[in-house]
Amino acid sequence: MQQLLGEYDCKIDPKGRFRMPTDLIGQLGEGVRTFVVNRGFEKCLMLYPEPVWERITTEINQLNLYNKKNRDFVRYFYRGAQKLELDSADRMLITKRLLEYANIDKDLILSAYNDRIEVWSKEQYDRMLDEEPDDFSGLAEEVLGKINTPEA
């Protein structure tokens, strides 16, 4: 799977469905129609293409569940997880419970990066962007300054 990228405005219909943008479907590659959604870290939902979910859960399933922190993490990671499929109109149905968790009512933003897609309420996404750190340059240096890159 290639790198996913982009922000997409979508609308939720009264049944809790939204249409996956054509551009994003194209980035996902041929035949990717099944996803897993779960609760994300910052009151958003995480949408994983099924092959990505399988890779991540293979790693998680190797954790020692006799360790309390591991059990807690596994519980929180899997909370609300469910398999979703695009229908013939490229729509996806998200349960009311997950929509309520993320405060999504009618407008949502899909934020695609790396191999996953965050699903945000438009209001919360805009609020999160407004809280960008004053010193983004310093944050970039702290996070990326530890990565060794080959000399050009």
Secondary structure, DSSP 8 states (H G I E B T S, - for coil): ---EEEEEEEE--TTSEEE--HHHHHHH-TT--EEEEEE-SSS-EEEEEHHHHHHHHHHHTTS-TTSHHHHHHHHHHHTT-EEEE--TTSEEE--HHHHHHTT-SSEEEEEEEETEEEEEEHHHHHHHHHT--TTHHHHHHHHHTT------
